[in-house]
Amino acid sequence: MIALYNNKIWKLVSYVTALVLIVPMLVMLLGGVSASTQLFLHLWQTVLPTYLENTLLLAFWVVLLALLFGVLSASIITQTNIVCKHQLRWLLLLPLAMPAYLVAYLYTDLFDYAGPVQRNLRTWFDWQSANEYWFFDIRTLPGAALMLALVLFPYIYMLTRGTFEQQDQNLIRASRLLGLTAKQSFFKVALPLARPAIAVSASLVLMETLADFATVQYFAVNTLTTAIYDTWLGYGDLGAANALASILMLLILFVVLAEQRSRTGLRHQSARPNLKRELIQLSFGQQILASLFCWSLVVFGFLLPIILLIIMAVQYSDITQLSALVSTGINSLKVSVFAATIAVFIALLLGLYQRLHADKYRHLPLQISGFGYAVPGTVLAMAMLSTLGPVDHWLNEAVEFLGFAAPGLMLSGSLFAVVFALVVRFSAIANGTIISGIKQIPQSLDYAPASLGVNLLGSLTKVHLPILKPTIMMAWLLVFVEAMKELPAVLLLRPFNFETLSSQVYQLISDEMLEQGALGAILIVLFGLLPIVLLNKHKEKV
């Protein structure tokens, strides 16, 4: 590829932007390394080993269950003649729109001792107390793992299904000619070929699990994310919280590097694969088992929770809740629009810089800016407080030195911190979407404007940006929805008396009053459905 432009201002802005996005994490890491507080030592000697153990156990069980749900459902949809295949193909994506903490509360309310399931069991069998029967306790670490797996398995399902659908069927036919059965061909050929996609999606599930805060806190499962939250808000010790956040961030960095290393040396199978496949014909009994499995994931991961929310909304909604919903909804829209717009602008700046600039290391700003997606919202909040807090104090001291009144916490105590954290967290989503769109632009369209003497600005505004318009809208929507759903960073960074839909619903869940916020919860889910519907339509067109 021949680089077209060598604009120094563009280069400077790109590197500075990437540096600004990574600085909070670096400041937090330095603060964590230098922290030697008595509280951190006390935590290390008492509860921190338990926090680490719970974190690792939770991650293990969530990934294991998500792999079981995702790989098996993807295999059934792509490899067999299951009934209602076309409907299940996209219905299995719906649980991704459901926040795990909502599912956790709804199933706790359903299966708890005072819930309708156990109440009816006691009525039917004339049981008088819990001592007369056994019933599983959902508010445990395995219960939390199941709740997270129910809403995160679509990551694995989506990527694995796409890989199965794009596999070269000539390889499968060759294995059959060598004497393998259909089952053996799947396990010895198709599944190993899908390993890169499975590894990538499993790492996404793992990162989302390590980043989860609301579900584990509601289930009273102490992990590193809850330890960070409690250390900062409960004890007011930013140094110890930074140290804990640094441990969690390094753990996630290890996961990312291990996943990338596991894919080193892997090659794609064929440039022109034969996609015409022979489906495995299921017997009547196999059809029933396969259908029960797939429909159970859809029902328990999405349909039952959304039905319960709708019932709550119908029974408990009133005018007061509607007015509160309007206020928090506007706050959520405000934050999400700002975050999505800024993230997409940065993605365009760095993505087109990588495509068109002559800089030898033009790929670095884009890679650096995407690192934030691997960082949990709780850790990002610590990074923002560690970075913006000292800057605020310095600005106040400078303003007072000049004889003016101190402006207060302009950065760390305002929406600036929330939007900044969301941009850092979700820039990778915008980057990936924009880059995929840029790759679809023929390189001849890069060269043509330059050969006609068109400058950089003219090339961008008249050629690249108009072509990228659908990609820009998709990237904006994806970041917007993720920002609407983000909870930990908003909880820790939001200004006083400022609530978003996610923080309001979480507060109501904490107070065992989700009924009062059912409408807000439904709104969050509906926003989460938007990219799923659009992506499904895009896939169907392709």
C-alpha positions in Angstrom: 0.0 0.0 0.0 1.3 3.4 -0.9 0.7 6.1 1.7 -0.9 9.2 0.3 -0.5 12.1 2.8 2.1 13.3 5.3 0.1 15.9 7.3 2.1 16.7 10.5 -0.9 18.3 12.3 -2.9 15.1 11.7 -0.1 13.0 13.0 0.3 15.2 16.1 -3.4 15.2 16.9 -3.6 11.4 16.4 -0.8 10.6 18.8 -2.0 13.2 21.4 -5.5 11.7 21.3 -4.3 8.2 21.8 -2.1 9.4 24.7 -5.0 11.2 26.4 -7.0 8.0 26.3 -4.3 5.9 27.8 -3.0 8.4 30.4 -5.7 7.7 33.1 -4.8 3.9 33.2 -1.1 4.8 33.4 -1.7 7.2 36.3 -3.8 4.6 38.1 -1.1 1.9 37.6 1.5 4.2 39.0 -0.7 5.0 42.0 -1.4 1.4 42.6 2.3 0.4 42.5 3.2 3.2 44.9 0.3 2.5 47.2 1.4 1.1 50.5 -1.4 1.9 52.8 -2.4 0.1 55.9 -5.8 -0.7 54.5 -4.4 -2.5 51.5 -2.0 -4.5 53.7 -4.9 -5.4 55.9 -7.0 -6.5 52.9 -4.1 -8.5 51.6 -3.7 -10.4 54.9 -7.4 -11.0 55.4 -10.0 -11.0 52.6 -8.1 -10.3 49.4 -7.2 -13.9 48.8 -10.9 -14.8 49.0 -11.7 -12.0 46.6 -9.2 -13.4 44.1 -10.4 -16.9 44.6 -14.0 -15.9 44.0 -13.0 -13.8 40.9 -11.2 -16.7 39.3 -13.9 -19.3 40.2 -16.6 -17.0 38.8 -14.6 -16.4 35.6 -14.0 -20.2 35.2 -17.7 -21.2 35.6 -19.1 -18.3 33.5 -16.7 -19.1 30.6 -17.4 -22.9 30.9 -21.2 -22.4 30.9 -21.0 -19.8 28.1 -18.9 -22.2 26.0 -21.4 -25.0 26.6 -24.4 -22.7 25.7 -22.7 -20.9 22.8 -20.8 -23.6 21.0 -23.5 -26.2 21.3 -26.3 -23.8 20.1 -24.1 -22.6 17.2 -23.4 -26.2 16.2 -27.1 -27.1 16.3 -28.1 -24.1 14.2 -25.4 -24.5 11.6 -24.9 -28.3 11.4 -28.4 -29.8 11.7 -31.9 -29.5 10.3 -33.5 -28.4 13.6 -37.0 -27.1 13.3 -37.5 -23.3 13.4 -33.8 -22.8 12.5 -34.2 -19.4 10.9 -36.1 -18.1 13.9 -33.7 -19.5 16.4 -30.8 -18.2 14.4 -31.5 -14.6 15.5 -33.5 -15.3 18.7 -30.4 -16.7 20.3 -28.8 -13.3 20.1 -31.6 -11.6 22.2 -30.1 -12.4 25.7 -27.3 -10.0 24.8 -29.6 -7.1 25.2 -30.5 -8.1 28.8 -28.2 -6.7 31.6 -27.1 -9.5 33.9 -28.1 -7.7 37.1 -31.7 -7.5 35.8 -31.8 -11.2 35.1 -30.2 -11.8 38.6 -32.9 -9.8 40.4 -35.8 -11.3 38.4 -34.8 -14.9 39.0 -34.1 -14.2 42.6 -37.5 -12.7 43.0 -39.0 -15.8 41.2 -37.1 -18.5 43.0 -36.5 -17.1 46.4 -38.2 -18.5 49.6 -40.9 -15.8 49.4 -41.1 -16.0 45.6 -44.0 -17.5 43.7 -42.3 -20.8 42.8 -41.6 -21.8 46.4 -44.9 -20.4 47.6 -46.8 -22.6 45.2 -44.7 -25.6 46.0 -45.5 -25.2 49.7 -49.2 -24.8 48.9 -49.3 -27.9 46.6 -47.4 -30.2 48.9 -48.5 -28.7 52.2 -45.0 -28.0 53.3 -44.9 -25.6 56.3 -41.3 -24.4 56.3 -38.0 -24.6 54.5 -36.8 -27.4 56.8 -39.3 -29.8 55.1 -37.9 -29.6 51.6 -34.8 -28.7 49.7 -34.6 -25.9 47.1 -31.5 -24.5 45.4 -30.2 -21.1 46.5 -29.7 -18.9 43.5 -27.9 -16.2 45.4 -24.5 -18.0 45.4 -21.4 -18.0 43.2 -22.7 -20.7 40.9 -26.0 -18.8 40.6 -24.1 -15.6 39.7 -22.1 -17.6 37.1 -25.4 -18.9 35.6 -26.9 -15.5 35.4 -23.9 -14.1 33.6 -23.6 -17.0 31.3 -27.2 -16.7 30.2 -26.7 -13.1 28.9 -23.0 -13.5 27.7 -23.2 -16.7 25.7 -24.4 -14.9 22.6 -20.9 -13.5 22.2 -19.7 -17.1 21.7 -22.7 -18.2 19.8 -22.5 -15.3 17.3 -18.8 -15.6 16.5 -18.8 -19.4 16.5 -21.9 -19.6 14.3 -20.3 -17.2 11.8 -17.1 -19.3 11.7 -19.1 -22.5 11.1 -21.1 -20.9 8.3 -17.9 -19.7 6.5 -16.0 -23.0 6.8 -14.9 -24.7 3.6 -17.1 -27.8 3.2 -14.6 -29.5 1.0 -12.5 -30.1 4.1 -15.5 -31.8 5.8 -16.2 -33.9 2.7 -12.6 -34.9 2.5 -12.7 -36.1 6.1 -15.9 -38.1 5.3 -14.1 -39.8 2.3 -11.4 -40.8 4.7 -13.8 -42.8 6.8 -14.9 -40.3 9.5 -18.5 -40.2 10.6 -20.4 -36.9 10.6 -19.9 -36.6 14.4 -16.1 -37.4 14.0 -15.8 -34.8 11.2 -17.3 -32.1 13.4 -15.0 -32.8 16.4 -11.8 -33.4 14.4 -12.3 -30.8 11.6 -15.0 -28.2 12.0 -14.5 -27.6 15.7 -10.7 -27.2 15.6 -11.1 -24.8 12.6 -13.4 -22.7 14.8 -11.0 -22.5 17.7 -9.7 -19.0 16.9 -13.3 -17.6 17.0 -14.1 -19.5 20.1 -11.0 -18.2 21.8 -11.8 -14.6 20.9 -15.4 -14.9 22.0 -14.4 -16.7 25.2 -11.9 -13.9 26.0 -14.8 -11.3 25.5 -17.0 -13.3 27.9 -14.1 -13.5 30.4 -13.5 -9.7 30.3 -17.2 -9.0 30.7 -17.3 -11.3 33.7 -14.3 -9.7 35.4 -15.8 -6.3 34.7 -19.2 -7.2 36.2 -20.1 -5.4 39.4 -23.9 -5.2 39.9 -24.6 -9.0 39.6 -21.9 -10.1 42.0 -22.7 -7.4 44.5 -26.4 -8.2 44.5 -25.6 -11.9 45.0 -23.1 -11.0 47.8 -20.2 -12.7 45.9 -17.1 -10.7 46.9 -14.9 -10.2 43.9 -12.2 -7.7 42.9 -14.7 -5.4 41.4 -16.8 -5.2 44.6 -13.6 -4.8 46.6 -12.6 -1.8 44.6 -16.0 -0.2 45.0 -16.1 -0.9 48.7 -12.5 0.3 49.3 -13.2 3.6 47.7 -16.7 4.4 48.8 -16.7 2.5 52.1 -13.2 3.4 53.3 -12.4 6.4 51.2 -8.9 5.0 50.4 -8.1 5.9 46.8 -4.6 4.4 47.0 -5.8 1.0 48.1 -8.6 1.1 45.5 -6.0 1.9 42.9 -3.9 -1.1 44.0 -6.8 -3.4 43.7 -7.8 -1.9 40.3 -4.3 -2.4 39.1 -4.4 -6.1 40.1 -7.7 -6.5 38.1 -6.4 -4.7 35.1 -3.2 -6.7 35.0 -5.2 -9.9 35.3 -7.3 -8.8 32.3 -4.2 -7.8 30.3 -2.8 -11.3 30.9 -6.1 -12.8 29.5 -5.8 -10.6 26.4 -2.2 -11.5 25.8 -2.8 -15.2 26.4 -5.7 -15.2 23.9 -3.6 -13.4 21.3 -0.7 -15.8 21.8 -3.0 -18.8 21.5 -3.9 -17.7 18.0 -0.3 -17.1 16.9 0.6 -19.0 13.7 -3.0 -19.9 12.9 -4.0 -19.6 9.2 -7.3 -19.2 7.4 -8.4 -22.3 5.6 -9.2 -21.0 2.1 -9.6 -17.8 0.1 -12.7 -19.3 -1.7 -14.4 -21.8 0.5 -17.2 -24.0 -0.6 -20.1 -23.1 1.7 -22.7 -25.6 0.5 -23.1 -27.9 3.4 -24.9 -31.2 4.1 -27.0 -30.9 7.2 -27.1 -33.6 9.8 -30.6 -35.1 9.8 -31.9 -35.3 13.4 -34.2 -38.0 14.5 -37.5 -37.2 16.3 -36.0 -37.6 19.7 -32.9 -35.5 18.8 -35.1 -32.8 17.4 -36.9 -32.5 20.7 -33.7 -32.4 22.7 -32.1 -29.9 20.4 -35.2 -27.7 20.3 -35.6 -27.8 24.1 -31.9 -26.7 24.5 -32.1 -23.8 22.1 -35.5 -22.6 23.2 -34.5 -22.8 26.8 -31.7 -20.4 26.2 -34.0 -18.0 24.5 -36.8 -18.3 27.1 -34.6 -18.1 30.2 -32.1 -15.6 28.8 -34.6 -13.1 27.4 -38.3 -14.0 27.0 -39.1 -14.8 30.6 -37.2 -11.8 32.1 -38.8 -9.4 29.6 -42.3 -10.8 30.4 -41.7 -10.4 34.1 -40.6 -6.8 33.6 -43.6 -6.0 31.5 -45.9 -7.5 34.2 -44.2 -5.4 36.8 -44.5 -2.3 34.7 -48.2 -2.9 34.1 -48.9 -3.5 37.8 -46.8 -0.8 39.4 -46.3 2.1 37.0 -47.8 5.5 37.7 -47.4 9.1 36.7 -44.7 9.8 39.3 -42.5 7.0 37.8 -43.1 8.2 34.3 -41.9 11.7 35.2 -38.8 10.3 37.0 -38.2 8.1 33.9 -38.3 11.2 31.6 -35.6 12.9 33.8 -33.3 9.9 34.0 -33.9 9.0 30.4 -32.8 12.5 29.3 -29.7 12.2 31.5 -28.9 8.8 29.9 -29.4 10.2 26.4 -27.2 13.2 27.1 -24.3 11.1 28.3 -24.7 8.4 25.7 -24.9 10.9 22.8 -21.8 12.7 23.9 -19.8 9.5 24.4 -20.9 7.9 21.1 -20.2 11.1 19.1 -16.8 11.6 20.5 -15.8 7.9 20.3 -16.9 7.8 16.6 -15.0 11.0 15.8 -11.9 9.6 17.4 -12.3 6.3 15.5 -12.6 8.2 12.2 -9.6 10.3 13.0 -7.4 7.4 13.9 -8.8 4.9 11.4 -8.3 7.2 8.4 -4.9 8.2 9.8 -3.9 4.5 9.7 -5.3 4.1 6.2 -4.0 7.3 4.5 -0.9 8.6 6.4 2.7 8.1 5.5 3.8 7.6 9.2 5.6 4.2 9.6 3.9 3.6 12.9 0.5 4.9 11.9 -1.2 1.8 13.4 -0.1 2.6 17.0 -2.6 5.4 17.9 -5.5 3.1 16.9 -4.2 0.2 18.9 -3.5 2.3 22.0 -6.9 4.0 21.9 -8.7 0.6 21.9 -7.0 -0.7 25.1 -9.8 0.7 27.3 -12.3 -1.9 26.3 -10.3 -4.5 28.2 -10.6 -2.3 31.4 -13.7 -2.8 33.6 -15.8 0.3 34.4 -14.8 0.2 38.1 -11.1 0.3 37.2 -11.7 3.1 34.7 -13.5 5.1 37.4 -10.5 4.7 39.7 -8.3 5.8 36.8 -10.4 8.9 36.2 -10.4 9.9 39.8 -6.7 9.4 40.1 -6.1 11.5 37.0 -8.7 14.2 37.1 -8.8 14.7 40.9 -5.2 16.1 41.1 -5.8 18.2 38.0 -8.9 19.7 39.6 -7.0 20.6 42.8 -4.2 22.1 40.7 -6.6 24.3 38.7 -8.3 25.4 41.9 -5.0 26.4 43.5 -4.0 28.3 40.3 -7.3 30.2 40.2 -7.1 31.1 43.9 -3.5 32.2 43.4 -4.8 34.6 40.7 -7.3 36.0 43.2 -10.5 34.4 41.9 -12.9 32.0 43.6 -12.1 28.3 43.2 -14.4 26.7 40.6 -14.6 23.4 42.4 -14.3 19.9 40.8 -14.9 21.0 37.2 -13.5 17.7 35.8 -13.8 14.9 38.3 -17.1 16.1 39.7 -19.0 16.7 36.5 -20.3 14.9 33.5 -16.9 15.3 31.9 -15.5 12.4 33.9 -18.4 10.2 33.0 -18.2 10.9 29.3 -14.4 10.6 29.3 -14.6 7.2 31.0 -17.3 6.0 28.5 -15.2 7.1 25.5 -12.1 5.3 26.9 -14.2 2.2 27.6 -16.0 1.9 24.3 -13.5 3.5 21.8 -12.5 -0.1 20.8 -16.1 -0.8 19.6 -16.1 2.3 17.4 -12.6 1.6 16.2 -13.4 -1.9 15.1 -16.6 -0.9 13.3 -15.0 2.0 11.5 -11.9 -0.1 10.5 -14.1 -2.8 9.1 -15.9 -0.2 7.0 -12.6 1.4 5.8 -11.3 -2.0 4.7 -14.3 -2.3 2.4 -13.2 0.9 0.5 -11.2 0.0 -2.6 -7.6 1.4 -2.5 -8.2 2.9 -5.9 -10.5 5.4 -4.2 -7.6 6.5 -2.0 -5.3 7.1 -5.0 -7.8 8.7 -7.4 -8.3 12.0 -5.4 -4.6 12.4 -4.8 -3.8 11.8 -8.5 -6.2 14.6 -9.3 -4.6 17.0 -6.9 -7.3 16.9 -4.3 -6.1 17.8 -0.8 -6.6 15.7 2.3 -9.7 17.5 3.5 -11.3 17.2 0.0 -10.6 13.5 -0.2 -12.1 12.9 3.3 -15.2 15.0 2.8 -16.0 14.0 -0.8 -14.9 10.4 -1.0 -14.3 8.5 2.3 -16.8 10.0 4.7 -19.8 9.7 2.3 -18.9 6.0 1.7 -18.5 5.4 5.4 -21.9 6.9 6.4 -23.6 3.6 7.1 -20.6 2.3 9.0 -20.5 5.6 11.0 -24.1 5.2 12.0 -23.6 1.6 13.1 -20.5 2.5 15.1 -22.4 5.4 16.7 -25.3 3.2 17.6 -23.2 0.4 19.1 -21.3 2.9 21.4 -24.6 4.7 22.3 -26.2 1.4 23.4 -23.2 0.3 25.4 -23.0 3.7 27.1 -26.7 3.5 28.0 -26.1 0.1 29.7 -22.8 1.0 31.5 -23.2 0.9 35.3 -20.0 0.8 37.4 -18.3 3.8 35.9 -21.5 5.9 36.1 -22.1 4.9 39.7 -18.6 6.0 40.8 -18.2 9.1 38.7 -21.7 10.7 38.3 -22.2 14.1 39.9 -24.5 14.5 42.9 -28.2 14.2 42.3 -27.5 12.9 38.8 -29.1 9.5 37.8 -29.1 7.6 34.6 -31.4 4.8 33.7 -28.8 2.1 34.6 -27.9 3.7 37.9 -31.5 4.3 38.9 -32.5 0.7 38.1 -29.5 -0.5 40.0 -30.4 1.6 43.1 -34.0 0.2 43.0 -32.7 -3.3 42.7 -30.4 -2.7 45.7 -33.5 -1.6 47.6 -35.5 -4.6 46.4 -37.8 -2.3 44.5 -37.3 -3.1 40.9 -41.1 -2.9 40.4 -40.7 0.9 40.7 -38.1 0.9 37.9 -39.5 -1.7 35.6 -40.2 0.8 32.8 -36.7 2.1 32.9 -35.4 -1.5 32.8 -37.6 -2.2 29.8 -36.2 0.9 28.1 -32.6 -0.2 28.7 -33.4 -3.6 27.1 -35.2 -2.0 24.1 -32.1 0.1 23.4 -30.0 -3.0 23.7 -32.1 -4.7 21.0 -31.4 -2.0 18.4 -27.9 -3.1 17.3 -29.0 -6.8 17.5 -31.9 -6.1 15.1 -29.7 -4.0 12.7 -26.9 -6.5 12.7 -29.3 -9.4 12.0 -30.7 -7.4 9.0 -27.2 -6.7 7.8 -26.3 -10.4 8.0 -29.5 -11.4 6.2 -28.6 -9.1 3.3 -25.1 -10.5 3.1 
